[in-house]
Amino acid sequence: MSLMETLLLSIFVAILITENYGYGYWMISRPIFAGPLIGLILGDLSTGLTVGASVELMFMGVLPIGGSVPPNAQIAGIIGTIYAIQSNSPALGISLALPIGILAQFLIMLAWNFNIYLVHKSDKVIKAGNTKKLERLHLTGILVFFLVFFLASFLAIQFGSGFVKNINDALPTWVSGGLQIASGLLPAIGMAMLLKMMDFKKFWPFFLIGFILSVYLELNVLAVSLLGLGIAAGISTIARNKTTSDTLTSQQSNEQEGSLIDKKDLHRVFLRSFFSMATINYERYISLGFGYSMIPALKKLYTNEAEYISALERHNEFFNCHPYTTNIVLGVSVALEEQRALGKSITDETIASTKTALMGPLSGIGDSVFKATFMTIFAAIGAGLALNGNILGPIVFIVPNVLLNIATRYFGVVWGYKLGVKLIAKMKNSDLIQKFVQGATIVGMMVTGSMVVNFVKIQLTAQWMSAGKQIKLQELMDQIFPSLLPLIITLVFYTALIKKKKAIYYLMIACFVIGLCGKFLGIL
C-alpha cells in the first residue's frame, strides 16, 4: 500500500470512528458494520465480514458504561480487518484486535483529558456571552477525536501491516491453529460481560432457557429473542395492576399559556444533540454538549444578556447520561427554562435537581436497554449472518440502530418538553422504568444464552479405540450435554469478572494461552 493510499484510508477510518464521540453515535464504526465496509474498500468483503463479526462478538459486552473507557472495539475491528486482508489471515487479524483495542483505549483517554481544557475555557467564553466562540469551542472536540483516531490508524497501517505479514508468513502451524482456536473462545468474554451487566444472579433462569432452546431445539438468536420478547410481555401483563394505567399520554402534558417555544426550536435542539458528546471529558462529561444543544431554546427565551449567560452557566455543570436518553432531559430542561422565562418560580436549584433526578434512571435505560440489549440482539443476528458470508449481516445490525438513534433523540426532546416536570413525578410514583428494564433484561439474558451456543467455539480432539470402534471425546460429550464446554467457559469467565476488576485483560490472555497450548499439545 502506497503512502497516499495509507493516508486516504487513515482519513476515512478516522472519520468513520469519530462518529462514536463526535457526530451522532450512529454505530457505523462498530466492527460488524465497519469490518465489511473496510473489506469492500480493500477488495476482500469476505474477510471483512468474518473479522468484523468475530471482533464484534469478542467486544460485545465491553461497552463504555458511565465514564469507563474500555478497550476500543471500533479501532480493533477496523485495523484488525486491514491486517487480516493484508496478511491473508483472518485469524491473525482477529488475534491482533486485543492489543490494538488496548492501545486505542489510552489514546481515547488522552482525548478525554484534553477536552477538560476545552471545558474550562468555555467557562470564560460563557461569561463573555460569546455564543459563536462557545459553539466553535465545543465542535473543536470533534477535531480532537479525529486527530487521535487518524494518528493511530496511520501509524498502525503504515508501519504495522508489513510487520504483520512477515509474522504471519513465519508462524508455525500450531501457532496459527492456536490463534484460530483463541478466536473461537474470545466471544465468551463478551457473553460473560453481558451477564455481569444484566444481573445474572437474579435472571439466570432466562439465560438457561435461551441456552436450552438453542442447544436442543436448534433455534437461532432471532427466534430466541422473539420468544424472549413474548415471555417478557407475558410476565408484565400478568403482573400488571388492574388500577389505572401508568402510561404517559399527551393529556398529561404541560399545556402552558403563552408558550414561547415552538417546534422549530425543538427541532434545532434535536439536531444539535447529535454533537452532544464532542467534548466528553473526565470532569464534567457532556456538560458542554448539553449546553450547546440548549442554545437555540435559551436564545429564544432570554433576550436579556445577563439572563442568557446565567442560563448557559446553569447547563455547563456536570452531566452524564446515555446519548439517546439525554434528549428527554433536554426536553424537560427546555420546558423548565420556558416556565422560568414566563415568570414562574423556577430556581437554579430546581433545574439542577431535575436534571440530576432524571440523569440516573435514564442512564440505566440507555445502558441496559439500548447498549446491553437492543444493540446486542441485532449485533448477534448480524454476526451470525456475516460469519456465513451473508452481506445482510451488517445491514441487519445498522438499520435498526440508526432508526433507534433518530427516534429516541427526536421523541425524547418532544415528549420531554410536553411532559415537563410531570415526567419526574410519574417516574417516581410508578414502576414504569423497573418494568421496562426487567423486560429488556429477560430478552437480553435469553439472547446471551443462545449466543453462547452459536458463537463460542471449542472442540476437544481427544479420541481412542474401544472394541474396534473409534471413540471421539467431543462426540461423546455432545451426546450427553451439547455445548457444555462453551457454557462452562462462559460461566468461569463471568465468575472471574465479578471477582476481579481488571479480569477482562487476564481472560483475553487466557484465551490465547488455551488456544496455543491446546493446539500444541493436540488437545484442541
Protein Blocks (a to p, Z undefined) as FASTA:
>chain_A
ZZklmmmmmmmmmmmmmmmmmnopnopmgmklmmmmmmmmnopaklmmmmmmmmmmmmmm
mccehjbccddfklmmmmmmmmmmmnopaklmmmmmmmmmmmmmmmmmmmmmmmmmmmmm
mmmmmmnopaklmmmmmmmmmmmmmmmmmmmmmmmmmmmmmmmmmmmmmpcfklmmmmmm
mmmmmmmmmmmmmmmmnommlmmmmmmmmmmmmmmnopafklmmmmmmmmmmmmmmmmpc
fbdcfbdcfklpccdehiabdfklmmmmmmmmmmmmmmgcfklopmmmmmmmmmmmmmmm
mmbfklmmmmmmmmmcccdddfklmmmmmmmmmmmmmmmmnopacdfklmmmmmmmmmmm
mmmmmmmmmmmmmmmmmmmmmmmmmmnopaklmmmmmmmmmmmmmmmmmmmmmmmmmnmm
mlmmmmmmpcklmmmmmmmmmmmmmmmmmmmmmmmccddfbdcdeehiacdfklmmmmmm
ghklmmmmmmmmmmmmmmpmklmmmmmmmmmmmmmmmmmnomZZ
